[in-house]
Amino acid sequence: MIHHKGLGMTLDSSVSLENLNPWKDALNTMNALEAGAIANPTEGRQVGHYWLRDPSLASDEQAAEIRLSWQQLQQVVDKVQQGGYTDVLMVGIGGSALGPQLLVDALPTENMNVSFLDNTDPAGIDRVLAGLSLQQTVGVVLSKSGGTKETRNAMLETREAYQRAGVSFTDRAIAVTVKDSKLYQMAVEESWLGILPLWDWVGGRTSITGMVGLLPLALMNRDWNAFLDGAKKMDSWTREASLENPALWLANLWWEEGNGRGDRNMVVLPYKDALGLFGRYLQQLIMESLGKKESLDGEVVHQGLTVYGNKGSTDQHAFVQQLRDGRHDFFTLLIGTLQDREGASIEVEDGVSSGDYLLGFLLGTRHALLDAGRSVMSLIVDQVDERTLGALIALFERAVGLYAHRANINAYDQPGVEAGKKAAQSKLELKKMIDNQQDLSDANPFDVWLWRSKKAYHDQQSS
């Protein structure tokens, strides 16, 4: 068991870390990454999310940009507060949505409602927009390039909704993007309410300690400085070449349980409603980072670590039966808190509160799994607040980097995601061919059937 008093965090694991030697190169590589090495060779760029919480690690120019972004953040928040807005609509996908959704769900606030458009589903867009008074709503569009189709589509739908309501979108719009991107140029030309920076040297799934996460925290009047401080403190702890380095504990668990190939899945069970979205956040961070076909040497390795789960004790009723008695193709991460709620709790039976029951269920699940020979790591935090969330995020970011180095893969590219985007664009071109009655002899029959069926359905609905 290891403990960090300042962060209020304790880890215990059935898989022990007994030897640093296999991880020394990975620790050195992480130090080089933080010092500015080209850590993403396929894209030829640095990986600087660690600098976002400690600019002293970055170059002078990059450090100045980060500190300036904090000033710009306050200026934008001041404009929003002066406008008296009550709602924020975040438009983004992937790393631009999963991180902010986690923060908003974990840290509720009374002064600002935050909603999300994170897909190109028209019915989903309608459902979210129907619950908003657009006169009182600030729209935040998050995209590095400004060309991500799902985000672009949701933004266009949002603009149209503002127009139908007779409300100016641009007066209420904030762009979070890379300088000179399509979105940046649009925001400048249309004089949007604000523009906040993203950078090429920060990947989407590791952007939460930049404006992607800081803006919603600031708009909710939460302590974003504490969020950065928690991440910074965890970065310091996880740099240590020590058997009490928690990121090494995590990476070692993944390695040993998965035989260095991801042979077993990780089930994440946070016993706290506020962390209900944490597993979903980790799915992108871990699976997009570690799910790689080729090693850095071009060898086919098919690496990865599958993450699934939801929350305890709700979901222990759903699948702990299989975890204990079924296929041994997983290991479990249990997350719990010491704090039950603000203030005292009633006793639901003699000497026991509902919060005691929640912790009891965590301990019960832990021992039921251990007794069945299943591996379990328990991660306990004092409470869920801004500092804790920053620390949790930084812990898993570091573990990803350490594991990736030992597995000899690039944790910071995403060729599979790009392949999916290109394939989707080709299928949209097929739709245009069908509409124009072009030759379809080389097209996939199912693809053709589906586009034609969708058109026939809509034609029937409109007749």
Residue pairs with C-beta under 8 A, 6 or more apart in sequence:
1 10
1 11
1 12
2 10
2 11
2 244
2 246
2 249
3 9
3 10
3 11
4 10
4 233
4 237
4 246
6 233
7 230
7 233
7 234
7 237
7 381
7 387
7 388
7 391
8 338
8 381
8 382
8 383
8 388
9 246
9 379
9 380
9 381
9 382
9 388
9 391
10 379
10 380
10 381
11 246
11 249
11 377
11 378
11 379
11 380
12 377
12 378
12 380
13 249
13 253
13 375
13 376
13 377
13 378
14 370
14 375
14 376
14 377
15 252
15 253
15 256
15 257
15 331
15 375
15 377
17 243
17 245
17 248
17 249
17 252
18 243
20 241
20 242
20 243
20 248
22 406
23 248
23 251
23 252
23 402
23 406
24 241
25 405
25 406
26 251
26 401
26 402
26 403
26 405
26 406
27 239
27 241
27 248
27 402
29 37
29 401
29 405
30 239
30 398
30 401
30 402
30 405
31 239
32 39
33 39
33 46
33 47
33 50
33 401
34 50
34 51
34 57
35 57
36 46
36 48
36 58
36 59
37 46
38 44
38 45
38 46
39 46
39 47
39 412
40 46
40 47
40 203
40 410
40 412
40 413
41 296
41 410
42 410
42 413
42 415
43 412
43 413
45 200
45 201
46 201
47 201
47 202
47 203
47 206
47 412
48 58
48 62
48 199
48 201
48 202
49 202
49 203
49 206
49 207
49 209
49 210
49 397
50 57
50 235
50 397
51 57
51 58
51 62
51 63
51 66
52 66
52 202
52 209
52 210
52 228
52 231
53 209
53 228
53 229
53 231
53 232
53 235
53 390
53 394
54 232
54 235
55 62
55 63
55 66
55 67
56 63
58 66
62 199
62 201
65 197
65 199
69 196
69 197
69 210
69 211
70 214
72 194
72 195
72 196
72 197
73 196
73 211
73 214
73 215
73 218
73 224
74 218
75 194
76 174
76 193
76 194
76 196
76 215
77 215
77 218
77 219
79 193
79 194
80 88
80 138
80 193
80 219
83 138
83 172
84 136
85 112
85 136
85 137
85 138
85 172
86 112
86 113
86 133
86 136
86 137
87 112
87 113
87 114
87 115
87 132
87 133
87 136
87 137
87 138
88 112
88 113
88 114
88 115
88 137
88 138
88 139
88 140
88 216
88 219
89 115
89 116
89 117
89 128
89 129
89 132
89 137
89 138
89 139
89 140
89 158
90 96
90 97
90 100
90 114
90 115
90 116
90 117
90 140
90 142
90 216
91 116
91 117
91 139
91 140
91 141
91 142
91 151
91 154
91 155
91 158
92 100
92 116
92 117
92 118
92 140
92 141
92 142
92 143
92 151
92 176
92 212
93 118
93 119
93 148
93 150
93 151
94 204
94 205
94 284
95 203
95 204
95 205
95 206
95 207
95 208
95 212
95 284
96 142
96 143
96 151
96 176
96 204
96 207
96 212
97 116
97 118
97 142
98 118
98 205
98 277
98 280
98 281
98 284
99 207
99 208
99 212
99 213
99 281
99 393
100 114
100 116
100 142
100 208
100 212
100 213
100 215
100 216
101 116
101 118
101 277
101 280
101 281
102 208
102 277
102 278
102 280
102 281
102 389
103 208
103 213
103 216
103 217
103 222
103 227
103 389
104 114
104 116
104 216
104 220
105 274
105 276
105 277
106 274
106 275
106 277
106 278
106 384
106 389
107 217
107 220
107 222
107 274
107 384
107 385
107 386
107 389
109 220
109 221
109 222
111 220
111 221
112 219
112 220
112 221
114 216
114 219
114 220
115 128
115 131
115 132
116 128
117 124
117 125
117 128
117 154
117 157
117 158
118 150
118 154
119 125
119 150
119 154
120 149
120 150
120 153
120 154
122 157
125 154
125 157
125 158
129 157
129 158
129 161
134 161
134 162
134 165
134 167
134 172
135 165
135 167
137 172
138 172
138 173
138 174
138 193
138 219
139 155
139 158
139 162
139 169
139 172
139 173
139 174
140 173
140 174
140 176
140 215
140 216
141 151
141 155
141 173
141 174
141 175
141 176
141 177
141 183
142 151
142 176
142 177
142 198
142 212
143 151
143 152
143 176
143 177
143 181
143 183
144 177
144 178
144 181
144 198
144 200
144 204
145 177
145 178
145 181
145 182
145 183
146 152
146 177
146 181
146 182
146 183
146 184
146 185
146 186
147 181
147 182
149 421
149 424
149 425
158 169
159 169
162 168
162 169
162 172
163 169
170 190
170 191
170 192
170 193
171 193
172 193
173 187
173 190
173 192
173 193
174 192
174 193
174 194
174 195
174 196
174 215
175 183
175 184
175 186
175 187
175 192
175 194
175 195
175 196
176 195
176 196
176 197
176 198
176 211
176 212
176 215
177 183
177 184
177 187
177 195
177 197
177 198
178 184
178 197
178 198
178 199
178 200
179 197
184 195
186 192
187 195
188 195
196 211
196 215
197 210
197 211
198 207
198 210
198 211
198 212
199 210
202 210
203 412
204 212
205 284
205 285
205 288
205 289
206 285
206 397
206 412
207 213
208 393
209 227
209 228
209 231
209 390
209 393
209 394
213 224
213 227
214 224
214 227
214 228
217 223
217 224
217 227
217 386
218 224
222 386
223 386
223 387
224 386
226 385
226 386
226 387
226 390
227 386
227 387
227 389
227 390
228 390
229 387
229 390
230 386
230 387
230 388
230 389
230 390
230 391
230 392
230 394
231 390
231 391
231 393
231 394
232 390
232 394
233 387
233 391
234 246
234 390
234 391
234 392
234 394
234 395
234 398
235 394
235 398
237 245
237 246
238 245
238 246
238 247
238 248
238 394
238 395
238 398
238 399
239 245
242 248
246 395
247 395
247 396
247 398
247 399
247 402
248 399
248 402
249 377
250 377
250 395
250 396
250 399
251 399
251 402
251 403
251 406
253 331
253 375
253 377
254 262
254 266
254 305
254 399
254 403
255 403
255 406
257 263
257 264
257 331
257 375
258 264
258 305
260 406
260 407
261 301
261 302
261 303
262 290
262 303
262 304
262 305
262 306
263 329
264 328
264 329
264 330
264 331
265 305
265 306
265 307
265 308
265 329
265 330
265 331
266 286
266 305
266 306
266 307
266 308
266 309
266 330
266 331
266 332
266 333
267 308
267 309
267 319
267 323
267 330
267 331
267 332
267 333
268 278
268 279
268 282
268 307
268 308
268 309
268 332
268 333
268 335
269 279
269 309
269 310
269 311
269 312
269 315
269 316
269 332
269 333
269 334
269 335
269 362
269 365
270 276
270 278
270 279
270 311
270 312
270 334
270 335
270 336
271 311
271 312
271 313
271 334
271 335
271 336
271 337
271 358
271 359
271 361
271 362
272 311
272 335
272 336
272 337
272 358
272 384
273 311
274 384
275 311
275 335
275 384
276 310
276 311
278 335
278 392
279 307
279 308
279 309
279 310
279 311
281 393
282 307
282 396
283 307
283 308
285 396
285 397
285 400
286 305
286 307
286 396
286 400
287 304
287 305
287 306
287 307
288 414
288 417
289 400
289 404
289 411
289 412
290 303
290 304
290 305
290 400
290 403
290 404
290 407
290 409
290 411
291 303
291 304
291 305
291 416
292 301
292 302
292 303
292 304
292 409
292 410
292 415
293 300
293 301
293 302
293 415
293 416
294 300
294 301
294 409
295 301
295 303
295 407
295 408
295 409
296 408
296 409
296 410
297 408
301 407
301 408
301 409
303 407
303 409
305 403
309 315
309 333
310 318
312 334
312 358
312 361
312 362
312 365
313 357
313 358
313 361
313 362
313 365
316 361
316 365
320 365
320 368
320 369
323 330
323 332
323 369
323 374
324 368
324 369
324 372
324 374
325 372
328 373
328 374
330 374
331 374
331 375
331 376
331 377
332 365
332 369
332 374
332 375
332 376
332 377
333 376
333 377
333 379
334 362
334 365
334 366
334 376
334 377
334 378
334 379
335 378
335 379
335 380
335 381
336 358
336 359
336 362
336 378
336 379
336 380
336 381
337 380
337 381
337 382
337 383
337 384
338 380
338 381
338 382
338 383
339 382
339 383
339 384
340 353
340 354
340 355
340 356
340 358
341 355
345 353
345 354
345 355
346 353
346 354
347 353
348 354
348 357
362 378
366 376
366 378
369 375
369 376
370 376
381 388
381 391
381 392
382 388
400 411
401 411
403 411
404 410
404 411
427 447
430 440
430 443
430 447
430 448
430 451
431 451
433 439
433 440
433 443
434 440
434 448
434 451
434 452
434 455
435 455
440 448
